[in-house]
């Protein structure tokens, strides 16, 4: 598959606008919102919501035009929906990753709806993120106290009540990004993964749309975190929460032909992991640029054309940092391009996620090391970027899990053969 490295002009214009917002209304508040973890960054929503809403509009337009495009003989123009989103996430994370994660968007909830829902459900539930004046938050709830990487251990149950034509959810979810915002702000929703049949393991998993204000749904805790502290990370309890029958995404039949239960969950991650990688790239770029600017003030430049053996240790470190981020960027661009081309990207999504997670960890740690005591102090944001970057090797599948996925696909091994 050919990849076009040229960024369309309209996306470049969007990037300039987002960079201005990141510089003027995100960076100045980074330290304050890091110190005051559960304070909501309301000052940014008014400025960024129109851009995020426009991004979701393009997704909806693509969905509504899909059927007519299939019937048309006209050649289809390549989509750049995910490329646009990737660069938006990278720039917002460059501004502040924690603030970006708390901004209104369909987020992981939208990714799950797109991966598993019918066309009608996609339009029904995603419209709120593209229309109206009120911001809306989306989230996804999968992790549980006893089920992290092993999704087959999920205990949250969904039982159908034929008398009322409703689904009844019971269970607990933890580490749900934007969970409180999605459930306590009007018009939000959370995609909750529950099991219809525990004996069926992963095959029994199904996603359900839980909307804000649903009785029996309680946010019981907001996590205190090491990094991305401005973001909202919640624990949620479901006690006989009743949902309309049509709020199950896809088919309710376990193991039926075309069933997207567990496969749908994995398809969600195939879409979200490259975006997590993009967030890591933004944090890493922030740290790298700050290091280069600080060194330049001290008269230390990076002579890119000089032989490697003539470079100082610091100059070599900076070049290695740049090479790490560039490699991660190219892997991420590959995975994103496949998404836009509607090609399978499970291997590339995991590769990009692992590489970007490792790169941002190395780059931010090296940035703190190069800058010495000031890099470690809270006077500069470098130590914060080091803390923010660490999450990228943990959420959306740890590095170890994603490395397993890569190995299985490269070696053509099953889950039982390589675990």
N, C-alpha and C positions, 0 to 999 in steps of 0.2 A: 504494500500500500504506500503510495506517495504521500509525503507530508509537505504541506506548504508552510515554509517558515516566515512568509510575509504576513504581517498582522494587518487585517483590513483597516482602512482609514477610520471607519466609524468606531471601531473598537479602540483605536489609538486615541481618538477624541474622548471617548469615555474614560480611558485610562488617565488622561490629563486632568479631567474633572475629579475623578476619584483620588488621584494623588494630592490634589489641592485640599480635599476634605481630610485625607489622612494626615497631611502636614499641619493643617490649621485647626482642626477640631478633634483629632484623635490623639496625636502625639502629646500635645500640651496637657492632656488629662490622664495620660497613661499611669503616671506615678500615683496620682490621687485615687484612681479607681482600683489600682493594685493594692493600695493600703486599706481601702474601704471596700472589701470584697463584694458585699451584697447590695451596694449602691447601684441603682440602674442608670446606665448612660443615656438618659432621655434626651440630652442636648444634641445627640447625633441623629436621632431617628428622623426628625423632620427633613434633614438635608439628604440622608442616604436612602430614605424610603422610595422616592420617585425612581431612583436608579435600580434598586432591587425589584421594584414593581415592573419596570420595563423589561428586565431580564425574564421575569416570569411570564410576561405577556408574550414574549417570543416563543416560549415553550407551549403555551396554550394555542397560539396561532399554528404552530407545527402540528399539534394534535388534531385541531379542527379541520386542517387542510389535508390530513393524511389520507383519508378515504378518497377524496377527489383526485389527489395526486397519483394514487395507484391506478385510477382509471384513465388517466391522461397519458397521451403518447409523447408529451413534451419531456425533454431531458430534465432530470431533477438537478437543481443547484445544490452543491455540497453545503451541508449545515455547518454553522460555526457557533451554535448555541452553547456547547460545552467549552469551546475555546474562549468564548467571551466570559463565561462564568469562571473558568480557571484563572484568567488574568485579573478578573475582579477580586476573587478570593486572595490571590497573591498580593495585590496592592493593598487591600484592606488589612491583611495580616502584617504587611510591612508597616502599616500605620499602628495597629495594635491588635494582636490576635485575640485577646480576651474580649475587647470591645466588639470586634467583628463577629465573634461567636454569639453575642447577645443581641445582634441587630435583627429586625424582623425579616423573615424569609421562610420559604417552604422547607429549606434545609433537608435533613435526613428524612423527615416525614414525607416531603415531596418526592424524594428519590425512591422511597418505598412505594408510594402511590404510582409513580411512573413505571416501576419495575413489575408490579403485580396487578394493579387495577385494570379494569376494562376501560375502553375509551370513554364511556359515559361516566365512570367513576372518576377518571382523571380530570375531566372537565368539571364535574360537580364539586370535587373537593379542592382542586387547585385554583379555581376561579377567585376565591377569596384573597389569594396572594397577588392577584394581578389587577383587581378592580376595587373601586371604593376608596374612600379617603382614610380609613382606619388601618393602621399597620396590623399585620397578622403574623403569628409565630407558628412554625411547625416543628415537630420533634419526633423522635423514634425511641421507643422503650423496648429493649431486648434483654439487657443484662439484669441478672437477679443475684441475690446474696449467695445462692448456691449454683449459679450458672453464668460463667463468664465466657471463656473461649469455647467451652463445650455447650453449644446451644441445645443439644439433645436433652440436657438436664433441666430445661425450662419447666417450672412448676405452675406458672400462671395458667388457669384453665378458662375455657369458654364453653358454656353449655347452652344449647338452644332451647328456649321455652316456646313450645308450639302453641300454648294457650294465648300468649301475648304477642307472638311473632317477634321475639327479641332474643338477643344474645346476652348471657349473664357472665360477666368477668369477675374472677377472684384471684388475687395474687399480689406480689410486690415486685417493683422494678427499681433499680438503683442506677446511679451515674447517667441520668438522662439529661443530655445537653438541651437547654432551653425548656426543660420540662415544666418549671413553674410558670414561665412566661406563656407557654402554649396553653396551659390549663387555667390560668388565672386572668389572663387578658382576653377580652372579647374576641370572638372570631378565630381563635387558635384551635389547633388539633394535635393529637399525638397518635402515631401509629404504634399500636401495642401488639407484640407477638405473643400469642398464647397457644396452648395445645388443645386440640379437640379430642385427642386420644393419646394418652401417655405411653401406651403399649406400642404405638407406631413410631416412637422416637421422633426424629426430625421430620418424617413424613406427615406427622400429625400437627405440625406448626402452621399457624395461619395468622395473617395480619388483620387487625381491626382498627377502624377509625374511631377514636374517642375524642369528642369535641369538648371545648371549654364549657364548664357549667354542668357536665354530666353528673347526676347524683351518684354517690357511692365512690367517687374518685377524690382522693385526698393527697395533697403534697405534704409529706411528713418531715422533710428535711432538705436543707440546702447545704451542699458539701463545702467544707473549708479546704482549699486546694493549695498545692505547691506553686502552680503557675496558672496562666490564663484566668486570673482571679476575677476579672470583670465579668466573666461568663457565668451563666446560670446553670448549675448542675444539681439535679434534684432526685430525691427518692419519692416514689409514688406508690400508694396502696390502693387496691381495687377491692371493694367489699360489696358484692352483689350489684356491681355497676351494670345497668341495663342499656343495651344499644339496639337501635333499629336493625331489622334483619339485613338490610342492604349495606350495613356498615362493615361487613366482612369483605375484604378485597379479594377479587377473583372467586374461584369456586369453593363452596363449603365441603365438597366431597374429598375425603382423604384418599390419596393414591389414585385419583381418577386421571384419565388421559388429559394431558395439558395442565395438570395440577402444578401451580407455581409456589407451593408452600415454602419449603426450605430453599428450593432453587430461586424463588423470588427474593428471599433474604440475601442470598449470595449475589444476585443481580443488583440488589440495592448497593452492596459494598463495591461491586465492580464500577458503579457510577460514582460512589462517594470517596473511595480511596484515592483516586487521582486528585480530587479536590482537597483532601487532607494533605496530600503531597504538595499541592500548590500553596497551602497555608504555611507549611514548613519552609518552602522556598522564600516566602515573603519575610518570615522571621530571620532566616539566614542572611538574606540580602540586607536587611536592616543592620545586622551586626557587622557584616563585611564592609558595608559602605562607611559605617561609623569608624571602624578601625582604620580604613584607608584615609579618611578625612583627618583623623587625629594624628596619624603618622605624617601626613603631608604638612600639617602645622609645625611639626618638629623637623621638617626638611627631609623626611624619609620618603622617597618615591619608589615605585615598583618598576624597574627597568625590564619590560617584557621581552625586549630583544636580546638581552644579555645572556651569555652561556650560564647554565645552571650552576656550575661550580664557582662562578664569580659572584653569586648572590649571597647576601647575608642570611642568617637563619630566619630572621623575621620576614625578609622578602620571599624566601622559599615557602614559609608558612602561609603567607597571604596568597601566593599563587596556588598552593594546594587547596586552600579554602575555596578559591574561585573555581578551580577544576571540579571539586566535589559538587558544588552547587550547579555548575553547568551540566554535569552528567545527570544529576537528578532532574534538572529542567527538561533535558531531552527525553528522558524516560517518561516523564509526566506528559510532555507534549505528544508522545507516541500513543499513550493510553487515552488521552483526550481526543486525539484525532480519530481513533478507532470508535469511540463513542459517537462522535459526530457522523461517522460513516456507517453507523449501525452494525459494526463488526464486533465479534466477541473479543473482549479485552481482559479476561480474568487473570491471565498470566501477567500481562503488562501492568495492570492496575496494582497487583501485589508487588511487582518489582519496583514500580515507581514509589509506592508507599514506603517500602523498606529502605530504598536508597535515600529518599528525601528525609526520612526520620533519622537515619544515621548521619546524613550530611549536616542537618541543622544542629544535631547534638555536638558533632565535632567542631563545626564552625563557631558556634556560640561559646563553647568551652575554650576554644583556642583564642577567641576574641577577648574573653576575660583574662586569660593568661598573658596575652601580648600587652594588654593595657595595665597589667599589674594591680596594685592596690586600688587605683581609681576604677578599674574595670570591675573589681569586686565590691566597690562601695555602692550605696544606694543613690549617690549623687548623679550618676549616669544610669541610663536604661539598659546597659549591656548585661548586667547580672539578671535583670528581669527577662530579657530575651532568652538567656540561658534557661531560666525556669520555664518560660512559656514554650520553648522549643521541645522540651523533654516529653510533652504529652504526645507528640507526633509518632513516637515509637510504641505508644500504648493503646490509644483509642482507635476505633475502626479495625480492630485486629492487631494484636501485638506483633512486633518484628518476628518473633519466633513462629507464630501462627502463619503469617504471610510468607515467611521463608519456607515453611512446610508446603504451602500451596504452590509456590514456585517450583520446589523440588518435585512434587507429585506430577505437575504438568510437564516438566521437562523430561522426567524419567518415565512418564506414563504409568505411575503407580496409583493404586487405589488408596482410600483412607486407611483401610485395614493393613495394607502392605507397608505403608510409611506413616507412622504416627509419632 
